[in-house]
Amino acid sequence: MTPAARVQAAIEILDEVIEAAKREGAPADRIIADYFKQRRYAGSKDRRAVRELVYSAIRICGEMPQCGRAAMLAFAEQDASLPALFDGSTHAPAPIGKSEQAAKPGVAPDWLVERLVAASIAGDELAALMGRAPLDVRVNALKSDRSTVDLPEAGETLAAPQALRFDGGTQVEQWPAWRDGLIEVQDHGSQLVCQALGASPGETVIDLCAGAGGKSLALAAAMDNRGRIIASDVDKRRLGNLPPRAERAGAAVIEPLLLDPGKELEALSDVAGAADLVLVDAPCSGTGTWRRKPEAKWRLTPERLAKFAQTQDNLLDIAAQLVKPGGRIGFVTCSLLDEEGAARIDAFLARHAGWSAEAPALPLGRQYGKGTRLTPFHDGTDGFFVAMLHSAC
């Protein structure tokens, strides 16, 4: 592909990304992969270059652009090498018209920026949300240790006990250590959140929104494979990824459990009032993960945000019925919005007498409300809010 053809390909992909954001369709990475499945002639350098153009254009636009061309024109205003490629040649984008408007630059839609600023995410903190994420791995303590694991690259040692950092494009899933379950890809912030939970060997733990089980795997290692972890979720597809991951990691204490929405307590009746720890890694807006999924900023609306908050309240109320006297709930969201963090803890405490909240002490992060917050700018991690809720004995 010529450089101009790469720009045109990026514009076509951006059109699909914008439409998918409007109708809650496929994420950008899947759209890019599908685009090139139909264009086998494109080499690896072409794919990387086009991907870079797509994500650069997404990052530069605040409000959702009208079309992919407007998004790319916004990026062209920042990259002096691009305008000349709009030359109208074969497979190239048409020349830029004198009155043609580029998309408005910014970090996110205006209403969302206002919510973030209200949550003390402004200036450099706000800009960092559109940065580029590194690739972090967790060395699986059930099989190895960070000080002795044999990897093709050394990696940067991080604050979490088994965390290593590599460049964003590192293909760790092709390494024998990944294949053999010695390492798992997991953001450093996510590893720190698991550390904050304080899971101990012999405990009964419920991962109420386990998804594909990344945190359940980390908890199994922290518990030295002793105790019981019930990894539950309502998403059959995501939860189905956990058993092979657990087998590869040697995590024998994890029990996957598929839940029916609205009937969670029925499925978990055998452990109601008996869990030492319930992890509520709640569905949320994902504002803390925009470095990896920048187009997510176009998918969120005030109405969706309100629904996320309602879901989080419901999950916390369920968790409160599962914890034994003196037990604890770990509330986690990969969001930096107050509506999905500090406000949810305050609302829970107002509904549940006898409970208390604690901001976990971590090697990174800062106290925010009654919890601890990690941010890309301050901590180099994805954005997280984590708080520990303790029931009365």
N, C-alpha and C positions, 0 to 999 in steps of 0.2 A: 504493500500500500504506500502511496505517496503521502507526504505530510498533509497535503490538502485533503486527500481521501480519508485520512484518519480524523480530521476535523469534522468532515461530513458524517462519518460513522458515529462520532460522539454526539453530534446534533440529533441523529436519528434515535440513538439510545436515550438521550435526554428527553425526547418527546415521549417515549414509552415510560420512562421513570415518572414524568409529570402526570401522565394519565393514570399510572398505577397508584400514585399518591392520592389522587382524587377519589379513586374507588377502592382503596385499601387492597391493592393488588400486590404483585410480587415485589420483593425488595430489589434495590439497584443491582446488587451483586449477582442475583439470579437472572435478571434481565440481561446483564452484560454477558453472562455465560451462555444463555440461550441465543443471543444475537450471534455469537461466534460459532456456535454449533452449526448454524445454517450457513456459515462462511468459512469453510475449512481452509480456504486459500490464505487466510490471514495467519501470519506467523506469530511466534511468541512475542517478538518485539512490537509488532503491530498491536497485539492485544494489550500489552502493558501500556503502550503509549495512549491508546484510546481510553483505557480505564483511567489513566491519570488525567486526561482531558475531562472526562465525565465528572469525576469526583472534584476536580478543581473548580469546574463550573458550578456544581452544586454548592460547594463551600462558599463561593463568592456571592451567591444570591441570598437575600434575606427572605422576602416574600416569594411565594411560588411563582415562577415565571409563566408567561403566557405560552411559551413554546421553547423547545430546545435551542433554537437559533438565538432567541433573546438571551438565554442563559449563556451561550457560548460567546455572544457579543460582549456580555458583561465581563467575561474572563479575558476576552481580547483587549479590553480597555486596560487590563492589568499586565498583560503579556505582549510586549511590542512585536514579537515574532509572528503573532497570529493574524493580524488584519490582512497581510499580504497574501495569505493562503485562501482568502475569500475571493478567488479570481475567476470563478465560473468555468474553469476547465473541466475536463472529463472527471467525474467522481468527486469534484470539489464543490464547496458551497458557492452559491451565487455571490457576486460582488455586493459589498455593503452599500445600501442606499443612503443618500445624504440625509434623509429624514427618518431613517430607521432607528428605532429605540432599543437600547439594551435593557436588560432586566435591572432592577434596582439592587445595588449591592447592599450587603448587611449580613448579620449573623443568623437571624431568624425573623419570622413574621413579627410585626410591631407589637401585637398583643402579647406574644410570648416573651419578647425581650422585656416588656414591662413587668411581667410576672417574675422573670429571672432577676431583674434589678431589685425588685421588692424583696427577693430572697438573698440579697447581698451578692449576687453574681453579676458583676459589672466590670467595665474596663478590661484589664488583662484576663481576669477570670472568665469573662464572657467570650472574648476572642479565642481563648484556649479551647473552647468547646468545638471549634472548627479546625483544630489542629490535626495532626496525623498520629495515630496510635502505634506504639511499638508492639512487639509480640512477646508476651510473658508466658512462662511455663512454670508449673509446680512439679518439683521432683516428688515422686510418690514414695513417701516414707515407709510404706508397706513392703517396698522392694529395693529401695536404694536410699541414698542420701546426697544432698547437694555437694558435699565435700568430696564424694567418691564416684559419682555417676560419670560414666564415660560417654561424652557427647562429641560430635564433629566440631563444634565450636564451644568456646568456654562460657560465653554469656556473662552479663553483668549481674553481680550479686545484689539482691534487693533486701528490703527490711523484713519481709515475711520470711519465716525460717527456711522454707524450701523453694524460694522464688528466684528465677533467673530471667533476664531480659535479653531479647535479640532484636535485630532489625525487623521492621514490619513485614517484609516479604520472605522471611526465612521459612523454608519448607520443612518444618520440624516433623510433620506427619509422614515424611519419607524416611525418617531416621529409624534405625533398629530400636533405639531406646523408646520411641513412641509406640512402635509396633508391639514391643514386649511389655508395655504398661509401666515403664519406669518414669515417664513424664506425661503430664496432661497440659494442654493449652488452657490457661486460666489467667485472666487479668490480675495484676498485682493487687488492685483494690479488692477484688473478689476474694483473694486469698486472705487479705487482712480482715475482711468481714467474717470469714469462717473462723479466724483466730479469735475474734471478739466474742464469738458464741461460747467459748470455753467448754466445748464438749469433752467429756472424760470417758475413759474406758469403763464399760459396764452400764452406761446410761441407756435409757430408752429415749430415742430422738425421733421426732416426726418432721420430715421436710415436706411441708404442706403444699408447696408449689414447686415441685422438684424439677419440672421440665425435663431436660435430657440428663440431669443428675450431676452436674459439675460440682455443686456444693456438697451433695451427698458423698461423692467420692473423697472430697477433702475431709469431711467429717469422719469417714471411715478410717482414714489414715491417722487423724488426730486421736481417735479412740482405739488405735492399735488393733482394729478388727475385733474388739470385744464390746459386746452390748447388742443393741438392736437399732437399726435405722429404717424407718418406714418412709420410703420415697414415693409420695403420692402426687397425682396431678389429674386434671380433667382432660388433658390433651394426649390422646392415645398415640399419635404419631411421635411426638417428642419423647414421651415416656418410653416408647419402644426402643429408643436408642440407648437406654440405660443398661439393660442386661449385658450386651456385649462389652460395653465400656467397663462395667463392674468386673466382669470375668477377666478382661485384659489387665485390670489394675489389681486383681486379687482381693477385691473388697467383698468379703463373704458375708458381711452383716447387713447388707442392703436388701430390703424387700420392696420391690416395686408394687404399687397399688393404684389401679385406675379408679378414679372417682367419678360419680355422676354429679353434675352441677346441681346444687340445692340439696343433695343427699350425702354430703361429706361426712356428717356425724354418724350416719348409719353405717357407712363403710368402716369407720374408725371406732366403732362402739367398744371393741375389745380393749382399746387403750385409752378410752375417755377417762379423764381424771387421773391418769397414771404416768403421763410422759414427764420426764425430767426437763426436756427442752423441746419446744416447737419452733421451727424456723419458718417464718412467714416472709419468704423472698417474693414479694407480691408483684403481680402484673402492674406495670406502670408505663408512663410516657416514654421512658428511656432517654430523658434529656441528658443524662450523664454519659451516654454512649454515642453521642453524635460524631465523635472522632471516627467511629467505625461505620456508622449508618447515618451520614449527614442528611440524607433525604427524609429522615424521620421527622424533622422539624416541620415539613410540609404536610404531614399526615395528622398532626395533632390539632384539635379544635377545643374551645372552651367546654363544649358538651362532652367530648371524649375524656377530657381531663376530670370533669366532675364524675363521670362513670368510673374512672380508675379509682378515685378517692372513695367512692361508695363500695367498690369491690374490696379495697384494702380494709375498710372498716368491718365489712362482713367477715373477711378472713381472720382478722384479729379477734373478733367475737367468737368464732369457731375455735381458734387456738386456745382461748381462755377456758373453754370447756374441756380441752384435752390435757391441760397441764395439771399435775398433781399439786397439792398444797406445798408451798415453798419452791415450786418449779419456776421456770422462766420461759419467756417468749423472746426470740430474736426477730426484730422487725427490720427488714432490709428493702430498700428500693434503689434502683440505679437511676435516680432522679435527683435534681437539685432544686426542685420547686417545693415551696412550703406546703402546698396542698397535698404532696405525697411524702411528706417527711414529718417535720416538727408538728404540724397541725394535726396529723393523724394520731400522734402520741398523746397530745393534749385532749383530743376528742375521746380516745380510749380511756384515759384516766378519769374523764368526766362521767363516763358510762359505767365504770367498774370500780367500785369502792374497795379499798384494801390493797390495791395494786400500787406499785411504785415503779419509777423509770430511772434508768441509769445510762449515762453516756460512757460507753466502753473506752478504756484507755488503750490507745494503739500507738505504735512507733511513728505513725504518720496521721494526718488529719487533725481537725480542731473541733472542739465542742460547738454544737449548734442546737439551740433549744435544749431538749432533754436527750439529745443523741450526739453522735459524732459524724462529721461530714468529711468526705474525701473529694478532692476536685482535681481535674487535669492540670490546672495551672499550679496549684499549691503543692500537690503531691505526686504528679506525674502518673496518676491512675485514671481509670474511668471515674465518673462522678457517682458517689454513693452516699446514702444516709443510712445509718444503722443505730438502733437503740435497743437496750435490753429492758424488758418488762418483767417484774418479779411479783409473783403472787404471795399473799400472806401465808404464813405457816399454819 
